[in-house]
Amino acid sequence: MQAQAALPGIKETIPAQHTWLGGVWRRFLRQRLAVLAGVVLLAILLSALLAPVIAPYDPEKIFPEGLGNPLPPSDKFWLGTDGRGRDLLSRLLWGGRISLAVGITASTIALSIAVLVGGLAGFLGGRIDYIIMRLVDLMMSVPSFFVILLLVALLNPSPLAVIFVIVLFGWPYPARVFRSEVLSLRRRDFILAAQSLGAPARMIFVRHLLPHVLPLLVVYLSLSIPGAIFTETTLSYLGLGVPPPTPTWGSMVLDGQPYYRVAPWLVLCPGLAIMLTGVCFNLVGNGLREAIDPVRKER
Amino acid sequence: MIQYVARRILWILVTLLCISVITFTLVLSAPGDPARALAGARADDLALSQVREQYGLDQPIYIQYARYMRRLLSGDLGYSYAYNRPVAEELADKLRPTALLALSIIVVAVLMGIPLGVFTAQRNQSKIGQAVNIVGLMTISIPAFVFGLLLIYVLGYSLRWFPIGGYGSIGHLVLPTLTVAIPWSVWYANILRTNLLNLAHSDFVRTAHAKGLQKWAVTLRHALPNALAPVLTMVSMDLAALLTGLAIVEYVFNWPGIGWMAVRAALSRDIPVVMATVLLGGLFIGLGNLIADLLVARLDPRVQLDN
């Protein structure tokens, strides 16, 4: 960190490894809340990933003693059992796998489409831009939840169907964001330089524009995953998502609802898991945005 | 102005046309018998053959679509075999509850959010700001169905203050309203607080201070009206979103509105009803956004209506 050949009286402040990524990382670490959220998020992701190893029981195994009356937390069942006599902790860990996998996959696909479509619209401009943006307008005036209901009523409930509907309505808004980002990048000098050097449009888009948009992609990814998890859990709660007996956080709330008077934790545990995940993703996303682009605040 | 509104309404009609094409195509191309889908899961053979005849399901697709469109334009949204009555009548019944709930949510959210925003802006130690931010994140990160069930447990079941579901009295309105209004008010408060703090350094606020006005008078008389405009923009946009976004809350509280009907129709595979809610929702969103834009242009003279 210290200066090697500083002028007398002037303290050298540029750190030894001042790469762009290093700077982002340092600025991220400076935000204690975002770091804390990142650690919690990592723990959530790991516990979901390792569910087959760390879950005490098979999430679909029925213990007769809990059948019909949920057991309270005990030594044997740390979070008790649900109304069908299944271990709640195991279901919580396994349920996170589906909810997180669906949320992360769907958001990643939706945002990749958004970058390509929005980026191309902003980069190419003209008629293509017009058509794409009208399509985005159209998608944004569709009552998405009702169409999602229609789709899942027509298709059979499955994780793939859920991912499909999330992607379908997940790309238009970010596409608009990336378009405006590309529009402002396009007028920058380095693009002009590349153009005047005779670089083909494809190369400018792939080599010069996309790398500048990618950090934004990471930020939007972590900010849009909670929404995707929301859609998944909501559909599962309605019984229109991932079919039983596979546990997901949403269907666990559905299963717990009849027992909310005697065993409110059946609803509370998966509910809190969804909330904690959402808060953490949001905090990490905001932290990353701040770290990547410290000058510009708020969108 | 009139030209602008006319163009926007034209755009809404185009959007609705597109939506109807997409939904109809979806239903026709879904796995299974489209006649079964259009008639609903409970239709008998007679109803099925009737539907085949009506929509011309044995004819080329453009004729099917033309027939569907002609029926739509004459106000026929299909027949719900689950409810055994025309879908349009069924929808008309559900409009009032949904509008009532949406309105009550907006009013409560604004009435709670504005004072909260002003209050937290006055005490802007960064700790309080951060706390409000996190609480805001928490309230919007908890799914409506979980928060609704939580309110049912605490205020409905444990304390027995309010009925836990159903429709009829003011009491029935309280829990579903709070379920949405609490997170939204925190959200509005957050935006308002940020706006107020940004305005604190502007010239007119400094002038008001220099005149010797009390701190509260500066905030309420000078800063607040300016900080409110963006919040009101959000409110009017949210109203459109509310009319279509209440489904899950209506379902949790058994509130017989449009969303409740849509969810139940989806669960019982009553496709004509779901298709109709899609169209109605599209109309709501289009009109709602138009009204929001007009309102904003009125409130904020810097906004120009064009394109």
Interface residues (C-beta under 8 A of the other chain):
Chain A: L33 L138 S141 V142 P143 F145 F146 V147 L149 L150 L151 V152 A153 L154 L155 N156 P226 F230 T233 T234 Y237 L238 G239 L240 G250 V253 Q257 Y260 R261 P264 V267 L268 P270 G271 I274 M275 L276 T277 G278 V279 N282 L283 E298
Chain B: I12 T15 C18 I19 I22 T23 L26 V27 A30 P31 G32 A37 Q130 I134 L137 M138 I140 S141 I142 P143 A144 F145 V146 F147 L149 L150 I152 Y153 Y157 T194 T244 G245 A247 I248 Y251 G259 A262 V263 A265 A266 L267 R269 I271 V274 M275 T277 V278 L280 G281 G282 F284 I285 G286 N289
